[in-house]
Amino acid sequence: MNTANPQLEGLYLALSALCDLLVDKGVVEREELHDALQKAERTAVAESHVDGDTESRRKAIAFPIHFLLLASKCTARGEVPSFHELTRQIGRGG
């Protein structure tokens, strides 16, 4: 991610914390959260294909969803990686 976007970095971290709070409070199960995020990703990718978006634009659209999914999976394993660690994993296809 471009380091010129610190507001987005903070927003992704805040959304990740809110997702974890919903799971911790029992509002949703982690699997339900993952299902919802995967559905959002499928919708975003399908719409971007219809709109004729480029591959780089599709990746940009999917980035926040990948970030939240990966952050949630790490939290479920008891890991708390930094924003930059998560983005590196996403970049490697993780």
N, CA, C and O atoms as a GROMACS GRO file, in nm:
protein
  376
    1MET      N    1   0.084  -0.118   0.000
    1MET     CA    2   0.000   0.000   0.000
    1MET      C    3   0.088   0.123   0.000
    1MET      O    4   0.195   0.125   0.062
    2ASN      N    5   0.044   0.223  -0.068
    2ASN     CA    6   0.114   0.350  -0.076
    2ASN      C    7   0.120   0.413   0.063
    2ASN      O    8   0.017   0.427   0.130
    3THR      N    9   0.238   0.450   0.106
    3THR     CA   10   0.254   0.508   0.239
    3THR      C   11   0.190   0.646   0.249
    3THR      O   12   0.187   0.704   0.357
    4ALA      N   13   0.140   0.699   0.138
    4ALA     CA   14   0.075   0.830   0.139
    4ALA      C   15  -0.071   0.818   0.185
    4ALA      O   16  -0.144   0.917   0.186
    5ASN      N   17  -0.113   0.698   0.224
    5ASN     CA   18  -0.252   0.677   0.265
    5ASN      C   19  -0.265   0.639   0.413
    5ASN      O   20  -0.324   0.536   0.444
    6PRO      N   21  -0.211   0.720   0.504
    6PRO     CA   22  -0.219   0.682   0.646
    6PRO      C   23  -0.363   0.679   0.699
    6PRO      O   24  -0.393   0.604   0.791
    7GLN      N   25  -0.451   0.760   0.641
    7GLN     CA   26  -0.590   0.756   0.687
    7GLN      C   27  -0.653   0.621   0.656
    7GLN      O   28  -0.726   0.566   0.738
    8LEU      N   29  -0.625   0.568   0.537
    8LEU     CA   30  -0.679   0.437   0.501
    8LEU      C   31  -0.619   0.328   0.589
    8LEU      O   32  -0.689   0.234   0.628
    9GLU      N   33  -0.492   0.338   0.618
    9GLU     CA   34  -0.428   0.241   0.706
    9GLU      C   35  -0.500   0.239   0.840
    9GLU      O   36  -0.532   0.132   0.893
   10GLY      N   37  -0.526   0.356   0.895
   10GLY     CA   38  -0.598   0.364   1.022
   10GLY      C   39  -0.740   0.310   1.012
   10GLY      O   40  -0.789   0.243   1.103
   11LEU      N   41  -0.806   0.339   0.901
   11LEU     CA   42  -0.942   0.291   0.881
   11LEU      C   43  -0.946   0.139   0.876
   11LEU      O   44  -1.033   0.077   0.938
   12TYR      N   45  -0.853   0.077   0.803
   12TYR     CA   46  -0.850  -0.070   0.795
   12TYR      C   47  -0.825  -0.131   0.932
   12TYR      O   48  -0.888  -0.231   0.967
   13LEU      N   49  -0.734  -0.072   1.008
   13LEU     CA   50  -0.707  -0.123   1.142
   13LEU      C   51  -0.829  -0.108   1.233
   13LEU      O   52  -0.858  -0.196   1.313
   14ALA      N   53  -0.900   0.004   1.220
   14ALA     CA   54  -1.022   0.025   1.300
   14ALA      C   55  -1.130  -0.074   1.262
   14ALA      O   56  -1.196  -0.131   1.349
   15LEU      N   57  -1.149  -0.097   1.133
   15LEU     CA   58  -1.249  -0.194   1.088
   15LEU      C   59  -1.214  -0.334   1.136
   15LEU      O   60  -1.302  -0.411   1.175
   16SER      N   61  -1.087  -0.367   1.133
   16SER     CA   62  -1.043  -0.497   1.181
   16SER      C   63  -1.075  -0.513   1.330
   16SER      O   64  -1.122  -0.618   1.373
   17ALA      N   65  -1.049  -0.409   1.407
   17ALA     CA   66  -1.079  -0.414   1.551
   17ALA      C   67  -1.229  -0.427   1.575
   17ALA      O   68  -1.271  -0.499   1.665
   18LEU      N   69  -1.309  -0.358   1.496
   18LEU     CA   70  -1.455  -0.370   1.510
   18LEU      C   71  -1.504  -0.510   1.474
   18LEU      O   72  -1.593  -0.563   1.540
   19CYS      N   73  -1.447  -0.568   1.371
   19CYS     CA   74  -1.483  -0.706   1.334
   19CYS      C   75  -1.451  -0.801   1.449
   19CYS      O   76  -1.532  -0.887   1.484
   20ASP      N   77  -1.333  -0.785   1.508
   20ASP     CA   78  -1.294  -0.870   1.621
   20ASP      C   79  -1.386  -0.848   1.740
   20ASP      O   80  -1.420  -0.943   1.810
   21LEU      N   81  -1.426  -0.724   1.764
   21LEU     CA   82  -1.518  -0.694   1.873
   21LEU      C   83  -1.652  -0.764   1.853
   21LEU      O   84  -1.708  -0.819   1.948
   22LEU      N   85  -1.703  -0.762   1.732
   22LEU     CA   86  -1.829  -0.831   1.702
   22LEU      C   87  -1.819  -0.981   1.731
   22LEU      O   88  -1.912  -1.041   1.784
   23VAL      N   89  -1.706  -1.039   1.696
   23VAL     CA   90  -1.684  -1.181   1.724
   23VAL      C   91  -1.670  -1.204   1.875
   23VAL      O   92  -1.732  -1.294   1.931
   24ASP      N   93  -1.590  -1.121   1.940
   24ASP     CA   94  -1.566  -1.136   2.084
   24ASP      C   95  -1.695  -1.122   2.165
   24ASP      O   96  -1.713  -1.190   2.266
   25LYS      N   97  -1.783  -1.033   2.121
   25LYS     CA   98  -1.910  -1.011   2.192
   25LYS      C   99  -2.016  -1.115   2.156
   25LYS      O  100  -2.125  -1.115   2.213
   26GLY      N  101  -1.984  -1.203   2.063
   26GLY     CA  102  -2.078  -1.307   2.025
   26GLY      C  103  -2.187  -1.262   1.930
   26GLY      O  104  -2.287  -1.332   1.912
   27VAL      N  105  -2.171  -1.145   1.871
   27VAL     CA  106  -2.270  -1.094   1.776
   27VAL      C  107  -2.268  -1.178   1.648
   27VAL      O  108  -2.372  -1.208   1.590
   28VAL      N  109  -2.147  -1.216   1.606
   28VAL     CA  110  -2.130  -1.305   1.490
   28VAL      C  111  -2.022  -1.406   1.524
   28VAL      O  112  -1.935  -1.381   1.607
   29GLU      N  113  -2.028  -1.519   1.458
   29GLU     CA  114  -1.921  -1.618   1.468
   29GLU      C  115  -1.813  -1.578   1.367
   29GLU      O  116  -1.842  -1.514   1.266
   30ARG      N  117  -1.690  -1.615   1.395
   30ARG     CA  118  -1.580  -1.578   1.305
   30ARG      C  119  -1.605  -1.634   1.164
   30ARG      O  120  -1.575  -1.567   1.065
   31GLU      N  121  -1.659  -1.755   1.155
   31GLU     CA  122  -1.689  -1.813   1.024
   31GLU      C  123  -1.791  -1.729   0.948
   31GLU      O  124  -1.781  -1.712   0.827
   32GLU      N  125  -1.891  -1.676   1.020
   32GLU     CA  126  -1.991  -1.590   0.955
   32GLU      C  127  -1.926  -1.462   0.904
   32GLU      O  128  -1.958  -1.415   0.795
   33LEU      N  129  -1.835  -1.407   0.982
   33LEU     CA  130  -1.762  -1.288   0.940
   33LEU      C  131  -1.683  -1.317   0.814
   33LEU      O  132  -1.686  -1.239   0.719
   34HIS      N  133  -1.612  -1.429   0.812
   34HIS     CA  134  -1.534  -1.466   0.695
   34HIS      C  135  -1.624  -1.488   0.574
   34HIS      O  136  -1.590  -1.447   0.463
   35ASP      N  137  -1.738  -1.554   0.596
   35ASP     CA  138  -1.833  -1.575   0.485
   35ASP      C  139  -1.881  -1.442   0.428
   35ASP      O  140  -1.890  -1.426   0.306
   36ALA      N  141  -1.912  -1.347   0.516
   36ALA     CA  142  -1.960  -1.216   0.470
   36ALA      C  143  -1.852  -1.142   0.391
   36ALA      O  144  -1.881  -1.081   0.288
   37LEU      N  145  -1.729  -1.149   0.439
   37LEU     CA  146  -1.618  -1.082   0.368
   37LEU      C  147  -1.592  -1.149   0.233
   37LEU      O  148  -1.565  -1.081   0.134
   38GLN      N  149  -1.598  -1.281   0.229
   38GLN     CA  150  -1.578  -1.352   0.103
   38GLN      C  151  -1.690  -1.320   0.004
   38GLN      O  152  -1.666  -1.309  -0.116
   39LYS      N  153  -1.812  -1.306   0.054
   39LYS     CA  154  -1.924  -1.267  -0.033
   39LYS      C  155  -1.899  -1.126  -0.089
   39LYS      O  156  -1.923  -1.102  -0.207
   40ALA      N  157  -1.852  -1.036  -0.004
   40ALA     CA  158  -1.821  -0.899  -0.050
   40ALA      C  159  -1.714  -0.903  -0.157
   40ALA      O  160  -1.721  -0.829  -0.256
   41GLU      N  161  -1.614  -0.988  -0.138
   41GLU     CA  162  -1.508  -0.998  -0.238
   41GLU      C  163  -1.561  -1.051  -0.371
   41GLU      O  164  -1.528  -0.998  -0.477
   42ARG      N  165  -1.643  -1.155  -0.365
   42ARG     CA  166  -1.701  -1.210  -0.488
   42ARG      C  167  -1.783  -1.105  -0.561
   42ARG      O  168  -1.776  -1.094  -0.684
   43THR      N  169  -1.861  -1.029  -0.487
   43THR     CA  170  -1.943  -0.923  -0.547
   43THR      C  171  -1.855  -0.816  -0.610
   43THR      O  172  -1.880  -0.774  -0.724
   44ALA      N  173  -1.754  -0.773  -0.539
   44ALA     CA  174  -1.665  -0.669  -0.591
   44ALA      C  175  -1.593  -0.714  -0.717
   44ALA      O  176  -1.582  -0.639  -0.813
   45VAL      N  177  -1.544  -0.836  -0.716
   45VAL     CA  178  -1.471  -0.888  -0.832
   45VAL      C  179  -1.565  -0.906  -0.950
   45VAL      O  180  -1.530  -0.873  -1.063
   46ALA      N  181  -1.684  -0.959  -0.924
   46ALA     CA  182  -1.781  -0.980  -1.033
   46ALA      C  183  -1.819  -0.846  -1.096
   46ALA      O  184  -1.826  -0.835  -1.219
   47GLU      N  185  -1.844  -0.745  -1.014
   47GLU     CA  186  -1.882  -0.614  -1.066
   47GLU      C  187  -1.767  -0.550  -1.141
   47GLU      O  188  -1.788  -0.481  -1.241
   48SER      N  189  -1.644  -0.572  -1.094
   48SER     CA  190  -1.531  -0.510  -1.163
   48SER      C  191  -1.509  -0.574  -1.300
   48SER      O  192  -1.462  -0.507  -1.392
   49HIS      N  193  -1.542  -0.703  -1.314
   49HIS     CA  194  -1.532  -0.768  -1.446
   49HIS      C  195  -1.635  -0.711  -1.542
   49HIS      O  196  -1.606  -0.689  -1.660
   50VAL      N  197  -1.756  -0.686  -1.491
   50VAL     CA  198  -1.862  -0.630  -1.574
   50VAL      C  199  -1.825  -0.489  -1.620
   50VAL      O  200  -1.850  -0.451  -1.734
   51ASP      N  201  -1.764  -0.413  -1.529
   51ASP     CA  202  -1.726  -0.276  -1.561
   51ASP      C  203  -1.600  -0.268  -1.647
   51ASP      O  204  -1.562  -0.160  -1.691
   52GLY      N  205  -1.535  -0.382  -1.672
   52GLY     CA  206  -1.414  -0.383  -1.753
   52GLY      C  207  -1.293  -0.326  -1.683
   52GLY      O  208  -1.202  -0.274  -1.749
   53ASP      N  209  -1.289  -0.334  -1.552
   53ASP     CA  210  -1.176  -0.281  -1.476
   53ASP      C  211  -1.049  -0.358  -1.505
   53ASP      O  212  -1.053  -0.475  -1.544
   54THR      N  213  -0.937  -0.293  -1.486
   54THR     CA  214  -0.807  -0.356  -1.504
   54THR      C  215  -0.777  -0.448  -1.385
   54THR      O  216  -0.842  -0.439  -1.281
   55GLU      N  217  -0.680  -0.534  -1.404
   55GLU     CA  218  -0.638  -0.626  -1.296
   55GLU      C  219  -0.590  -0.547  -1.174
   55GLU      O  220  -0.621  -0.584  -1.061
   56SER      N  221  -0.516  -0.441  -1.196
   56SER     CA  222  -0.466  -0.362  -1.082
   56SER      C  223  -0.581  -0.295  -1.008
   56SER      O  224  -0.577  -0.283  -0.885
   57ARG      N  225  -0.682  -0.252  -1.080
   57ARG     CA  226  -0.799  -0.192  -1.013
   57ARG      C  227  -0.875  -0.298  -0.933
   57ARG      O  228  -0.921  -0.271  -0.822
   58ARG      N  229  -0.889  -0.418  -0.989
   58ARG     CA  230  -0.957  -0.527  -0.916
   58ARG      C  231  -0.882  -0.560  -0.788
   58ARG      O  232  -0.943  -0.581  -0.683
   59LYS      N  233  -0.749  -0.564  -0.796
   59LYS     CA  234  -0.668  -0.591  -0.676
   59LYS      C  235  -0.686  -0.480  -0.573
   59LYS      O  236  -0.694  -0.506  -0.453
   60ALA      N  237  -0.693  -0.356  -0.620
   60ALA     CA  238  -0.712  -0.244  -0.528
   60ALA      C  239  -0.849  -0.251  -0.460
   60ALA      O  240  -0.861  -0.222  -0.341
   61ILE      N  241  -0.950  -0.289  -0.536
   61ILE     CA  242  -1.085  -0.301  -0.480
   61ILE      C  243  -1.090  -0.412  -0.375
   61ILE      O  244  -1.155  -0.398  -0.272
   62ALA      N  245  -1.020  -0.523  -0.403
   62ALA     CA  246  -1.024  -0.638  -0.314
   62ALA      C  247  -0.931  -0.623  -0.192
   62ALA      O  248  -0.946  -0.696  -0.094
   63PHE      N  249  -0.836  -0.530  -0.198
   63PHE     CA  250  -0.738  -0.518  -0.090
   63PHE      C  251  -0.800  -0.505   0.049
   63PHE      O  252  -0.761  -0.580   0.139
   64PRO      N  253  -0.895  -0.414   0.072
   64PRO     CA  254  -0.948  -0.400   0.207
   64PRO      C  255  -1.016  -0.528   0.256
   64PRO      O  256  -1.010  -0.561   0.375
   65ILE      N  257  -1.080  -0.600   0.166
   65ILE     CA  258  -1.147  -0.724   0.203
   65ILE      C  259  -1.043  -0.828   0.240
   65ILE      O  260  -1.057  -0.898   0.341
   66HIS      N  261  -0.938  -0.840   0.160
   66HIS     CA  262  -0.829  -0.934   0.191
   66HIS      C  263  -0.766  -0.898   0.324
   66HIS      O  264  -0.736  -0.986   0.405
   67PHE      N  265  -0.747  -0.770   0.346
   67PHE     CA  266  -0.685  -0.725   0.472
   67PHE      C  267  -0.769  -0.769   0.591
   67PHE      O  268  -0.716  -0.826   0.686
   68LEU      N  269  -0.899  -0.743   0.586
   68LEU     CA  270  -0.986  -0.778   0.698
   68LEU      C  271  -0.994  -0.929   0.719
   68LEU      O  272  -0.994  -0.976   0.833
   69LEU      N  273  -1.000  -1.005   0.611
   69LEU     CA  274  -1.001  -1.151   0.622
   69LEU      C  275  -0.872  -1.202   0.686
   69LEU      O  276  -0.876  -1.283   0.779
   70LEU      N  277  -0.760  -1.156   0.637
   70LEU     CA  278  -0.632  -1.202   0.689
   70LEU      C  279  -0.614  -1.159   0.835
   70LEU      O  280  -0.567  -1.238   0.917
   71ALA      N  281  -0.650  -1.036   0.866
   71ALA     CA  282  -0.639  -0.990   1.005
   71ALA      C  283  -0.725  -1.075   1.097
   71ALA      O  284  -0.682  -1.109   1.208
   72SER      N  285  -0.845  -1.109   1.054
   72SER     CA  286  -0.934  -1.192   1.135
   72SER      C  287  -0.878  -1.332   1.155
   72SER      O  288  -0.884  -1.388   1.264
   73LYS      N  289  -0.822  -1.388   1.048
   73LYS     CA  290  -0.764  -1.522   1.059
   73LYS      C  291  -0.644  -1.521   1.154
   73LYS      O  292  -0.626  -1.614   1.233
   74CYS      N  293  -0.563  -1.416   1.148
   74CYS     CA  294  -0.449  -1.405   1.238
   74CYS      C  295  -0.496  -1.392   1.383
   74CYS      O  296  -0.441  -1.456   1.473
   75THR      N  297  -0.596  -1.310   1.406
   75THR     CA  298  -0.650  -1.291   1.540
   75THR      C  299  -0.702  -1.423   1.596
   75THR      O  300  -0.683  -1.454   1.714
   76ALA      N  301  -0.769  -1.501   1.511
   76ALA     CA  302  -0.823  -1.629   1.554
   76ALA      C  303  -0.711  -1.724   1.599
   76ALA      O  304  -0.733  -1.811   1.684
   77ARG      N  305  -0.591  -1.706   1.543
   77ARG     CA  306  -0.475  -1.789   1.582
   77ARG      C  307  -0.397  -1.726   1.698
   77ARG      O  308  -0.294  -1.779   1.740
   78GLY      N  309  -0.446  -1.614   1.749
   78GLY     CA  310  -0.378  -1.547   1.860
   78GLY      C  311  -0.263  -1.459   1.815
   78GLY      O  312  -0.183  -1.416   1.898
   79GLU      N  313  -0.255  -1.431   1.687
   79GLU     CA  314  -0.149  -1.345   1.633
   79GLU      C  315  -0.201  -1.203   1.619
   79GLU      O  316  -0.319  -1.181   1.594
   80VAL      N  317  -0.111  -1.106   1.636
   80VAL     CA  318  -0.146  -0.966   1.617
   80VAL      C  319  -0.040  -0.901   1.528
   80VAL      O  320   0.045  -0.825   1.577
   81PRO      N  321  -0.044  -0.930   1.398
   81PRO     CA  322   0.057  -0.872   1.308
   81PRO      C  323   0.030  -0.724   1.284
   81PRO      O  324  -0.082  -0.675   1.299
   82SER      N  325   0.135  -0.654   1.247
   82SER     CA  326   0.121  -0.512   1.216
   82SER      C  327   0.055  -0.495   1.079
   82SER      O  328   0.042  -0.590   1.003
   83PHE      N  329   0.014  -0.374   1.051
   83PHE     CA  330  -0.046  -0.342   0.921
   83PHE      C  331   0.050  -0.383   0.809
   83PHE      O  332   0.009  -0.446   0.711
   84HIS      N  333   0.176  -0.348   0.824
   84HIS     CA  334   0.274  -0.375   0.719
   84HIS      C  335   0.299  -0.525   0.702
   84HIS      O  336   0.322  -0.572   0.590
   85GLU      N  337   0.296  -0.600   0.811
   85GLU     CA  338   0.311  -0.746   0.800
   85GLU      C  339   0.193  -0.804   0.721
   85GLU      O  340   0.211  -0.892   0.637
   86LEU      N  341   0.074  -0.757   0.750
   86LEU     CA  342  -0.044  -0.806   0.679
   86LEU      C  343  -0.038  -0.771   0.531
   86LEU      O  344  -0.070  -0.854   0.446
   87THR      N  345   0.002  -0.649   0.499
   87THR     CA  346   0.008  -0.610   0.358
   87THR      C  347   0.115  -0.690   0.283
   87THR      O  348   0.098  -0.723   0.166
   88ARG      N  349   0.225  -0.722   0.352
   88ARG     CA  350   0.327  -0.806   0.288
   88ARG      C  351   0.272  -0.946   0.258
   88ARG      O  352   0.298  -1.002   0.152
   89GLN      N  353   0.195  -1.000   0.352
   89GLN     CA  354   0.134  -1.132   0.330
   89GLN      C  355   0.035  -1.128   0.214
   89GLN      O  356   0.030  -1.221   0.134
   90ILE      N  357  -0.042  -1.022   0.205
   90ILE     CA  358  -0.138  -1.008   0.095
   90ILE      C  359  -0.061  -0.999  -0.037
   90ILE      O  360  -0.101  -1.061  -0.135
   91GLY      N  361   0.046  -0.924  -0.039
   91GLY     CA  362   0.128  -0.910  -0.159
   91GLY      C  363   0.189  -1.041  -0.206
   91GLY      O  364   0.211  -1.062  -0.325
   92ARG      N  365   0.216  -1.129  -0.109
   92ARG     CA  366   0.272  -1.261  -0.144
   92ARG      C  367   0.161  -1.361  -0.177
   92ARG      O  368   0.188  -1.478  -0.206
   93GLY      N  369   0.036  -1.314  -0.173
   93GLY     CA  370  -0.075  -1.403  -0.204
   93GLY      C  371  -0.128  -1.478  -0.084
   93GLY      O  372  -0.199  -1.577  -0.100
   94GLY      N  373  -0.094  -1.432   0.039
   94GLY     CA  374  -0.135  -1.502   0.160
   94GLY      C  375  -0.267  -1.466   0.214
   94GLY      O  376  -0.309  -1.521   0.316
   0.00000   0.00000   0.00000
